[in-house]
Amino acid sequence: MVEEILARRALTKSNIPLTDFTINPYVGCSVGCIYCFAKFIGSFKDYGGVWGRDVRVRKNLTSLLKREIIRHPKRPVFLSTTCDPYQQLEKRYEITRAILRILVSHRVPVYLMTKSALIRRDLDLLQTAEGEAKVLVTITTDREDVRKVLEPGSSSFEERLETIDLLRDNGIQTGAFVGPVLPMNATRVALELSKRVEEVHLDPLNYSFQVKNIFLKFGWQSWLEKYTFQEVEKEFRKHLHLI
């Protein structure tokens, strides 16, 4: 179910390390990551619904941001903390694109994090930002069987690598965020990323209670253990600088 709602504000204070402000164009996320914390932390839990299916569109964000940006202290803005800004609905609503256009036109630095190749659509705006936009492409696995089960609405591993290549080739600051670490060929992922970036942040699978039964069903239970993450971390250190 898709529902259009009115937000009270566009810019929200945030405690994430990169910046003090975030914008979440959508409540809910059709990427549908089974492991996502946003199912029970943040606005979605207050609305209810089925995670991955039900999304609320904050349709007035653009008009709100146009007013708020005048008083904004030019601190970087992060898109997004509780949804993927380039989830499938963005093709129809283009709210993220409208937000990006406003931020870029006011010379506000922006960080974008996504699992979706749809960000390629906004290459023109990212180039206009002239170095004030940075993209983090999230990498979780190189396995299609894992992706289809745990994050069915995301782009494939290959598409994400191609997205990194395209953005970097066009002068966009682009990095990779590896997390949460899901069942993968760690050597392959590390080698592919080492061709494209020099450093990555590696994050374990938090809130594993959300996926425990699924991992048991598919025989992935060793990936719930701390030692497996440590082995992945060890392999990544051979090829990349971890931050």
C-alpha positions in Angstrom: 0.0 0.0 0.0 1.3 3.5 -0.9 -0.1 6.4 1.0 0.7 10.1 0.5 1.1 12.1 3.8 2.1 15.6 4.9 5.3 16.0 6.9 5.7 18.7 9.5 9.3 19.4 8.6 11.9 18.4 6.0 15.2 18.7 7.9 15.5 16.5 11.0 18.3 16.7 13.5 20.5 13.6 13.5 23.2 12.0 15.7 25.0 10.1 12.9 28.7 10.8 12.6 28.6 12.4 9.1 26.3 15.3 9.8 23.7 16.8 12.1 20.8 16.7 9.7 18.9 14.2 7.7 16.0 14.0 5.3 13.8 10.9 4.9 11.5 11.3 1.8 9.6 8.1 2.7 8.2 6.3 5.7 8.9 2.7 5.0 11.1 1.3 2.3 10.2 -1.0 -0.7 13.7 -2.3 -0.8 12.4 -4.5 2.0 15.6 -5.4 3.8 14.5 -8.1 6.3 17.2 -7.1 8.8 16.6 -3.3 8.8 16.3 -1.5 12.1 13.9 1.0 10.7 11.1 -1.6 11.1 11.0 -1.0 14.8 13.0 2.3 15.3 11.6 5.5 13.9 8.4 6.6 12.2 7.4 3.4 10.6 6.7 1.6 13.9 4.2 4.4 14.8 2.3 3.9 11.5 2.3 0.2 11.4 2.0 -1.7 8.2 4.0 -4.4 6.4 7.7 -3.6 6.0 8.8 -3.7 2.4 5.2 -3.4 1.1 3.6 -0.4 2.8 5.2 3.0 2.2 4.1 6.5 3.1 5.2 9.3 0.8 6.0 12.6 2.3 4.7 14.5 -0.6 5.2 18.1 0.7 8.9 17.7 1.6 10.0 19.8 -1.3 7.9 22.9 -0.4 8.9 22.5 3.3 12.6 22.3 2.3 12.4 25.4 0.2 11.4 27.4 3.3 13.7 25.7 5.7 16.8 25.9 3.6 16.9 29.7 3.9 17.7 29.4 7.6 19.8 26.2 7.3 23.4 26.7 8.6 24.9 25.0 5.5 25.7 21.9 7.5 25.8 18.7 5.4 22.5 16.8 5.0 22.3 13.0 4.8 19.8 11.1 2.6 18.6 9.0 4.3 18.6 7.2 7.7 15.4 5.2 7.8 14.7 4.5 4.1 16.6 4.2 0.8 16.2 7.5 -1.0 16.3 5.6 -4.3 13.7 2.9 -3.6 11.4 1.9 -6.4 8.7 4.6 -5.6 11.3 7.3 -6.3 10.9 6.5 -10.0 7.4 7.8 -9.8 7.6 10.5 -7.2 11.1 11.9 -7.7 11.1 13.5 -4.3 14.8 12.6 -3.7 15.7 14.3 -7.0 13.7 17.4 -6.0 15.4 17.5 -2.6 18.8 17.1 -4.2 18.2 19.9 -6.6 17.3 22.3 -3.7 20.3 21.3 -1.7 22.7 21.6 -4.6 21.3 25.0 -5.7 21.9 26.3 -2.1 25.4 24.8 -2.0 24.6 22.6 0.9 26.9 19.5 1.1 25.0 16.3 0.9 25.7 12.6 1.6 23.6 9.9 -0.1 23.6 6.3 0.8 21.8 3.7 -1.4 21.6 0.1 -2.6 19.9 1.2 -5.8 21.3 1.8 -9.3 18.5 4.4 -9.7 20.9 7.0 -8.3 22.5 7.1 -11.8 19.5 9.0 -12.9 20.6 12.0 -10.9 24.2 12.1 -12.3 23.5 15.6 -13.7 22.6 17.0 -10.3 25.5 15.3 -8.6 27.9 16.8 -11.1 26.4 20.2 -10.5 27.2 19.9 -6.8 30.9 20.3 -7.8 32.3 18.2 -5.0 29.7 19.0 -2.4 27.9 15.6 -2.9 29.3 12.3 -1.7 27.7 8.9 -2.5 28.0 5.8 -0.5 26.9 2.6 -2.3 26.0 -0.1 0.2 27.4 -3.5 -0.4 26.1 -6.4 1.6 26.7 -9.6 -0.4 27.7 -10.7 -3.9 25.2 -13.6 -3.8 22.0 -13.3 -5.7 20.3 -16.0 -3.6 21.0 -14.0 -0.4 20.0 -10.7 -1.9 16.7 -12.0 -3.2 15.8 -13.3 0.2 17.1 -10.6 2.5 16.8 -7.4 0.4 14.5 -8.2 -2.5 14.0 -4.7 -3.8 17.7 -3.8 -4.1 20.0 -3.8 -7.1 22.4 -6.7 -7.8 26.0 -6.7 -6.7 27.1 -6.2 -10.3 24.7 -3.2 -10.7 26.1 -1.6 -7.6 29.7 -2.0 -8.8 28.7 -0.5 -12.1 27.1 2.4 -10.2 30.3 3.1 -8.4 32.2 3.0 -11.6 29.9 5.4 -13.4 29.8 7.9 -10.6 33.6 7.9 -10.1 34.2 8.1 -13.8 32.1 11.2 -13.8 33.9 12.9 -11.0 31.5 12.1 -8.1 33.0 11.4 -4.7 31.9 7.8 -4.3 32.7 5.2 -1.7 31.3 1.8 -0.4 29.7 1.0 2.9 29.9 -2.8 3.5 27.2 -3.6 5.9 25.6 -5.4 7.3 27.9 -8.3 6.3 25.6 -11.0 4.9 26.6 -14.4 3.5 29.2 -13.6 0.8 32.4 -14.5 -0.9 34.5 -12.1 1.1 37.6 -12.4 -1.1 35.6 -11.6 -4.2 33.8 -8.6 -2.7 37.0 -7.2 -1.2 38.9 -7.6 -4.5 36.2 -6.0 -6.5 35.9 -3.1 -4.2 39.7 -2.6 -4.0 39.6 -1.9 -7.8 37.3 1.0 -7.1 37.8 2.4 -3.6 40.7 2.6 -1.2 38.8 2.3 2.1 35.5 1.0 3.4 33.5 0.8 6.6 32.6 -2.8 7.6 29.5 -3.3 9.7 28.3 -6.5 11.3 24.7 -7.8 11.2 23.0 -6.1 14.1 19.5 -7.1 15.4 20.1 -10.6 14.1 16.9 -11.7 15.9 15.0 -10.5 12.8 16.7 -13.0 10.5 17.7 -15.9 12.7 15.0 -18.2 11.5 15.7 -17.4 7.8 19.4 -18.0 8.3 18.6 -21.4 9.9 16.2 -22.3 7.1 18.8 -21.6 4.4 21.8 -23.0 6.3 23.4 -19.7 6.8 23.6 -19.9 10.6 27.4 -19.6 10.8 27.0 -16.0 9.5 25.2 -15.2 12.8 28.4 -15.9 14.7 30.9 -13.2 15.7 33.9 -15.3 14.4 32.5 -15.3 10.8 32.4 -11.5 10.8 36.0 -11.5 12.1 37.1 -13.7 9.3 35.5 -11.4 6.8 37.2 -8.4 8.4 40.5 -10.2 8.3 40.0 -10.9 4.5 39.1 -7.3 3.8 42.2 -6.0 5.6 44.3 -7.8 3.1 42.9 -5.6 0.3 41.4 -2.4 1.7 41.8 0.1 4.5 39.0 -0.3 7.0 37.6 2.9 8.7 
